[in-house]
C-alpha cells in the first residue's frame, strides 16, 4: 500500500502578504511624492518671496500704498558777460580857433557811457593813431601839433615857451571808476581821490598808440556812469617849429572790455 503526500497552500495567507506589500509600496510612493511636492512648494515660495522683495524695492510708492509723490529737478540758463557803449563818444571840435603866431589855449571834450552786466565790471582804454600823440594836418601830413611830452599825468599842462602841445585827461561821474593815475590830491596826480577841481581838468597826459586804461569799474552798471574825456591844445606865442595854418586831426579809439 502506498501513500501520496499532497501539499495544501494557504491562499488566504498569501493574499494578505501581497496586500501588505502593496500598501507598503504605496506608502513609499506617497512619501516620495510628498517630499517632491514640498520641495516644489519651497522653491515656489522662495521665488514668490524674491519677486515680492523686487517689487517692494523698485515700486516703493505702490508697495507702501502712497497717495502722493514728489520729484525735484532744476532748470539752468547761462547768461554771458557783455559790454557796450550805450552812449558813444562824438567827434570833438576844439574851441576857440588859435593863431599860429599869437597862440593861445583851446579845449574840447566828449562823453561816453558804458553798460555791462559783468559782476566784475569793465575797463576802458584809449589809444591814439599817432605814436607821438601829435595832431596831424589835413592839408599836409608834415604839418603837426606836437603831443604833450608828459608820459605820465601832469597836474597842470605846462608847455615850455615857444612850444605847442596836445594832451588829454579823463573824469567820470563815478570817481571810483577813474584810473588812479588820473586822480589828484589837489596838486599832485596819482594821489588822493579827486579827478576834477571846480570843473577844471587836471592830470594831462600825452596820447599815444599804446593803449592806456582810463576807466576801471569793478561793479556792474546798475547806474551807468558818464565819463568825460577832455582835450587841450596849447600854442605859446611864436612857436618853434612854426605851426602852419591848417586843420589838425587826432584820431582816437576807445575800447571797452569786461573784467
C-alpha positions in Angstrom: 0.0 0.0 0.0 1.5 3.3 -0.9 0.6 6.8 0.2 0.8 10.1 -1.7 1.6 13.4 0.0 -0.4 16.4 -1.1 0.7 19.9 -0.3 -2.0 22.4 0.5 -1.3 26.2 0.0 -3.0 28.6 2.3 -4.3 31.1 -0.3 -5.7 33.4 2.2 -2.4 34.0 3.9 -0.6 34.7 0.6 -3.2 37.3 -0.3 -2.8 39.1 2.9 1.0 39.2 2.5 0.5 40.6 -1.1 -1.8 43.3 0.1 0.6 44.3 2.9 3.5 44.6 0.4 1.3 46.7 -2.0 0.3 49.0 0.8 4.0 49.5 1.8 4.9 50.4 -1.8 2.0 52.8 -2.0 3.2 54.5 1.3 6.7 54.7 -0.1 5.5 56.3 -3.4 3.3 58.7 -1.4 6.2 59.7 0.8 8.4 60.3 -2.2 5.6 62.3 -3.9 5.0 64.4 -0.8 8.7 65.2 -0.5 8.9 66.3 -4.1 5.7 68.3 -3.7 7.1 70.0 -0.5 10.4 70.7 -2.3 8.5 72.3 -5.3 6.4 74.3 -2.8 9.5 75.5 -1.1 11.0 76.7 -4.4 7.7 78.3 -5.3 7.5 80.2 -2.0 11.2 81.3 -2.3 10.6 82.6 -5.8 7.5 84.4 -4.7 9.4 86.0 -1.9 12.2 87.1 -4.2 9.6 88.7 -6.6 7.9 90.4 -3.6 11.2 91.9 -2.5 12.0 93.1 -6.0 8.5 94.7 -6.2 9.0 96.4 -2.9 12.4 97.7 -3.9 11.5 99.1 -7.3 8.0 100.2 -6.7 8.1 101.7 -3.2 5.2 104.1 -3.8 2.9 101.3 -4.9 4.0 98.8 -2.2 3.6 101.4 0.5 0.3 102.5 -0.8 1.4 106.2 -1.0 -1.4 108.7 -2.0 1.1 111.3 -3.3 4.7 111.6 -4.5 7.2 114.4 -5.2 10.2 114.7 -7.5 12.5 117.8 -7.8 14.5 118.9 -10.8 16.4 122.0 -11.9 16.4 124.3 -14.9 19.6 126.1 -15.7 20.3 129.0 -18.0 23.8 130.5 -18.6 24.0 134.3 -19.2 27.3 135.5 -20.6 29.1 138.8 -19.9 28.5 141.6 -22.3 29.6 145.2 -22.6 28.6 148.1 -24.9 28.8 151.8 -25.3 25.2 152.9 -24.5 26.4 156.5 -25.3 29.2 156.7 -27.9 31.9 159.4 -27.9 31.3 162.0 -30.5 33.8 163.9 -32.6 35.3 166.9 -30.9 35.8 170.4 -32.3 38.3 172.3 -30.3 37.4 175.9 -29.4 38.4 178.6 -29.9 40.5 178.7 -33.1 44.1 179.6 -32.4 46.5 182.0 -34.1 49.7 180.4 -35.4 51.9 183.2 -34.1 50.0 184.6 -31.1 48.9 181.2 -30.0 46.6 180.5 -27.1 44.7 177.6 -25.4 41.8 175.7 -26.8 39.7 172.9 -25.2 37.2 170.3 -26.2 35.5 167.3 -24.7 33.4 164.3 -25.4 31.3 162.0 -23.2 30.6 158.3 -23.2 28.6 155.8 -21.2 29.4 152.1 -20.9 26.8 149.5 -19.8 27.7 145.9 -18.7 26.2 143.0 -16.9 29.6 141.8 -15.7 29.7 141.3 -11.9 33.3 142.4 -12.0 32.7 145.5 -14.1 34.7 146.7 -17.1 37.7 148.7 -18.3 38.0 151.4 -21.0 41.3 152.1 -22.8 42.2 154.9 -25.1 44.7 154.7 -28.0 45.7 157.3 -30.5 46.7 156.6 -34.1 49.9 158.7 -33.7 52.8 157.1 -31.9 53.8 160.6 -30.6 50.3 161.8 -29.8 50.5 164.6 -32.4 47.6 166.1 -34.3 48.2 165.8 -38.0 47.4 168.5 -40.5 44.8 167.7 -43.2 46.4 169.9 -45.9 49.9 168.3 -45.4 51.0 165.4 -43.3 54.2 167.3 -42.5 52.1 169.8 -40.5 51.5 168.8 -36.9 50.9 170.0 -33.4 53.2 168.0 -31.1 51.9 165.6 -28.5 52.4 166.7 -24.9 55.8 165.4 -23.6 54.4 164.1 -20.3 54.1 160.3 -20.5 52.5 160.2 -17.0 49.7 162.5 -16.0 50.9 166.1 -15.2 48.7 168.1 -12.8 48.9 171.3 -14.9 49.6 171.1 -18.6 52.8 173.2 -18.6 54.2 173.9 -22.0 57.6 175.5 -22.5 57.9 178.9 -24.1 57.7 179.0 -27.9 56.3 175.5 -27.9 53.0 173.8 -28.6 51.4 170.6 -27.3 48.2 168.5 -27.4 47.1 166.3 -24.5 44.0 164.7 -22.8 42.6 163.8 -19.4 39.6 161.9 -18.0 36.9 162.4 -15.4 33.8 160.5 -14.5 30.5 161.0 -12.6 31.7 158.0 -10.6 35.1 158.9 -9.1 35.9 155.3 -8.2 35.8 154.4 -11.9 38.7 156.7 -12.9 42.1 155.0 -13.1 44.2 156.1 -10.1 46.9 157.9 -12.0 44.3 160.5 -13.2 43.2 161.2 -9.7 44.8 164.0 -7.7 45.2 165.4 -4.2 44.7 169.0 -5.3 48.3 169.4 -6.5 49.7 166.0 -7.5 48.4 163.4 -9.8 48.2 159.6 -9.0 47.4 160.7 -5.4 44.2 161.2 -3.5 40.7 160.7 -4.8 39.7 163.8 -6.8 39.6 163.8 -10.5 38.5 167.3 -11.2 38.5 170.6 -9.2 35.9 173.3 -9.8 35.1 171.7 -13.1 38.6 172.4 -14.4 40.5 169.5 -15.6 43.9 168.3 -14.3 46.3 165.5 -14.8 47.1 165.8 -18.5 49.0 163.2 -20.5 50.2 162.5 -24.0 48.0 160.4 -26.3 50.0 157.6 -27.9 49.4 154.4 -29.9 49.9 152.4 -26.7 46.5 151.6 -25.1 46.1 153.3 -21.7 43.4 152.3 -19.2 41.4 155.4 -18.2 38.3 153.7 -16.6 38.3 150.6 -14.4 35.0 149.8 -12.8 34.7 146.8 -10.5 30.9 146.5 -10.4 28.1 146.0 -12.9 26.5 149.2 -14.3 23.2 149.3 -12.3 23.5 153.0 -12.6 25.8 153.7 -15.5 28.4 156.4 -15.1 29.1 159.2 -17.6 32.7 159.6 -18.4 34.3 162.7 -20.0 37.5 162.9 -22.0 38.9 166.4 -22.2 41.4 167.6 -24.7 43.6 170.6 -24.7 45.9 172.4 -27.2 48.4 175.0 -26.0 50.3 177.1 -28.5 52.7 179.6 -26.9 53.5 182.8 -28.9 56.0 182.5 -31.7 56.2 178.7 -31.6 59.2 176.9 -32.8 58.8 175.0 -35.0 56.1 177.1 -36.5 52.5 175.8 -36.7 51.3 176.3 -40.3 47.7 177.3 -40.8 45.8 174.0 -41.3 43.0 171.9 -39.7 44.6 169.4 -37.4 43.1 166.0 -36.6 43.9 163.4 -34.0 42.2 160.0 -34.3 41.5 158.2 -31.0 40.0 154.8 -30.2 38.2 153.8 -27.0 37.8 150.1 -26.2 35.5 148.8 -23.5 36.3 145.3 -22.2 34.6 143.2 -19.4 36.6 142.4 -16.4 
